[in-house]
Amino acid sequence: MSGPPDLYGRRQKDRLWTFAARVVSAFEAATRRLAGDEPPSRPVVSLSTALVVREVNTEAEDVVSLTLSAPDWSPLPAWQPGCHVDLVLPSGTQRQYSLCGDPEDRSTYRIAVRRLGTGSREVHALGEGDVVTVRGPRNAFPFIQAPRYLFVAGGIGITPILPMVKAVRDKDWHLVYCGRTRESMPFLGELADLDPARVWIRPDSEFGVPVSGKELLTWALPDTHVYCCGPPGMIAGVRVDRRARLHFERFSPPPIVGGTPFEIELSRTGTVLAVPADRTALDVVSGAVPGVGYSCRQGFCGTCALKVLGGDVRHHDRVLTDDERRERMAICVSRGNGRIVLDL
């Protein structure tokens, strides 16, 4: 059977067709192996193109927005609320950012970035006229039709939520938007144009304490779909409640729960690395081999996937197919049982 429709009435693919597509994919892969060809790497996204920075605007303390377009202003691929793009910076650093502009405007994309680390500092150094490579858009935070919505955003987590709120103005919805101070919270001006009875701006500085999970879910009735994007503590506070349907997106890696230690052998040097129970393979490998590619750190982009030459892998990604998992491992989330050998 088809899954629930998205915001635009499109249904998920029928399972039979999905199964058939996987059979065809497996047959093609087997044909390539018999011919002696190396299986091609899984493309991370469907589009890679150079875009021009048209505008850079300060949206809050340490937050800037970038408006991007094609050099000739030709239409960009369509997107839905919840979509993100991979931004490849001039240094080669790759990071993912939610689209927070208007999906009806095919001439530009808009992203907003808080200055936190190396990648974001490079974004903040960009100016009008600079060129960056963009891959996508893709959607790891799908927005579906529902009788009512509760949107919960923390700080820069407002970026994927903002287009969702604007898309359902004529429906039953509420927004809880939290942050340290008003000055640190981007897009308050745009939210001021929405129904004030449905928007609760909740800075910690005005209440003395961080928001609680119970406060976040004030408007969550049993048939409410909750869309949440924010820091791990906020998501954890919302997840303890089971009254509503929860959809969430993190902008930091998920905590490791129930991890066990294992070892990684790097085949090209014979180096053996110990991965503790509370760290990821990506953390350990990137410390030993600087320059290892990664992006989302959550298992849905495939950038960090490496070829596995031996060992038992416990896969936790959301991007590799079953065939690909026989040969590759997303080292940001997947773990080994005992020792695994990577082609690195």
Secondary structure as the mmCIF struct_conf table of DSSP 4:
data_model
#
loop_
_struct_conf.conf_type_id
_struct_conf.id
_struct_conf.beg_label_comp_id
_struct_conf.beg_label_asym_id
_struct_conf.beg_label_seq_id
_struct_conf.end_label_comp_id
_struct_conf.end_label_asym_id
_struct_conf.end_label_seq_id
STRN STRN1 ASP A 6 ASP A 6
TURN_TY1_P TURN_TY1_P1 LEU A 7 TYR A 8
BEND BEND1 GLY A 9 GLY A 9
HELX_LH_PP_P HELX_LH_PP_P1 ARG A 10 ASP A 14
HELX_RH_AL_P HELX_RH_AL_P1 ARG A 15 LEU A 34
TURN_TY1_P TURN_TY1_P2 ALA A 35 GLY A 36
HELX_LH_PP_P HELX_LH_PP_P2 ASP A 37 PRO A 43
BEND BEND2 VAL A 44 VAL A 44
BEND BEND3 SER A 46 SER A 46
STRN STRN2 SER A 48 ALA A 60
TURN_TY1_P TURN_TY1_P3 GLU A 61 ASP A 62
STRN STRN3 VAL A 63 SER A 69
TURN_TY1_P TURN_TY1_P4 PRO A 71 ASP A 72
HELX_LH_PP_P HELX_LH_PP_P3 SER A 74 ALA A 78
TURN_TY1_P TURN_TY1_P5 PRO A 81 GLY A 82
STRN STRN4 CYS A 83 VAL A 88
TURN_TY1_P TURN_TY1_P6 PRO A 90 SER A 91
BEND BEND4 GLY A 92 GLY A 92
STRN STRN5 GLN A 94 SER A 98
BEND BEND5 GLY A 101 GLY A 101
TURN_TY1_P TURN_TY1_P7 PRO A 103 GLU A 104
TURN_TY1_P TURN_TY1_P8 ARG A 106 SER A 107
STRN STRN6 TYR A 109 ARG A 114
BEND BEND6 GLY A 117 GLY A 117
HELX_RH_AL_P HELX_RH_AL_P2 THR A 118 HIS A 124
TURN_TY1_P TURN_TY1_P9 ALA A 125 ALA A 125
TURN_TY1_P TURN_TY1_P10 GLU A 128 GLY A 129
STRN STRN7 VAL A 131 ASN A 139
BEND BEND7 ALA A 140 PHE A 141
STRN STRN8 ILE A 144 ILE A 144
BEND BEND8 PRO A 147 PRO A 147
STRN STRN9 ARG A 148 GLY A 154
HELX_RH_3T_P HELX_RH_3T_P1 GLY A 155 GLY A 157
HELX_RH_AL_P HELX_RH_AL_P3 ILE A 158 ALA A 167
TURN_TY1_P TURN_TY1_P11 VAL A 168 ASP A 170
BEND BEND9 LYS A 171 LYS A 171
STRN STRN10 ASP A 172 GLY A 179
BEND BEND10 ARG A 180 ARG A 180
HELX_RH_3T_P HELX_RH_3T_P2 ARG A 182 SER A 184
TURN_TY1_P TURN_TY1_P12 PRO A 186 PHE A 187
HELX_RH_AL_P HELX_RH_AL_P4 LEU A 188 LEU A 191
TURN_TY1_P TURN_TY1_P13 ALA A 192 ASP A 193
BEND BEND11 LEU A 194 LEU A 194
HELX_RH_3T_P HELX_RH_3T_P3 PRO A 196 ARG A 198
STRN STRN11 VAL A 199 PRO A 203
HELX_RH_AL_P HELX_RH_AL_P5 ASP A 204 PHE A 207
BEND BEND12 GLY A 208 VAL A 209
HELX_LH_PP_P HELX_LH_PP_P4 PRO A 210 SER A 212
HELX_RH_AL_P HELX_RH_AL_P6 GLY A 213 LEU A 216
TURN_TY1_P TURN_TY1_P14 LEU A 217 TRP A 219
TURN_TY1_P TURN_TY1_P15 PRO A 222 ASP A 223
STRN STRN12 THR A 224 GLY A 230
HELX_RH_AL_P HELX_RH_AL_P7 PRO A 232 ARG A 239
TURN_TY1_P TURN_TY1_P16 VAL A 240 VAL A 240
BEND BEND13 ARG A 243 ALA A 244
STRN STRN13 ARG A 245 ARG A 250
BEND BEND14 PHE A 251 SER A 252
HELX_LH_PP_P HELX_LH_PP_P5 PRO A 253 ILE A 256
BEND BEND15 GLY A 258 GLY A 258
STRN STRN14 PHE A 262 LEU A 266
TURN_TY1_P TURN_TY1_P17 SER A 267 THR A 269
STRN STRN15 VAL A 272 VAL A 275
TURN_TY1_P TURN_TY1_P18 ALA A 277 ASP A 278
BEND BEND16 ARG A 279 ARG A 279
HELX_RH_AL_P HELX_RH_AL_P8 ALA A 281 ALA A 288
BEND BEND17 VAL A 289 VAL A 289
TURN_TY1_P TURN_TY1_P19 PRO A 290 GLY A 291
BEND BEND18 SER A 295 SER A 295
BEND BEND19 ARG A 297 CYS A 301
TURN_TY1_P TURN_TY1_P20 THR A 303 CYS A 304
STRN STRN16 ALA A 305 ARG A 314
BEND BEND20 ARG A 318 VAL A 319
HELX_RH_AL_P HELX_RH_AL_P9 ASP A 322 ARG A 325
TURN_TY1_P TURN_TY1_P21 ARG A 326 GLU A 327
STRN STRN17 ARG A 328 ALA A 330
TURN_TY1_P TURN_TY1_P22 ILE A 331 VAL A 333
STRN STRN18 ARG A 335 LEU A 342
#
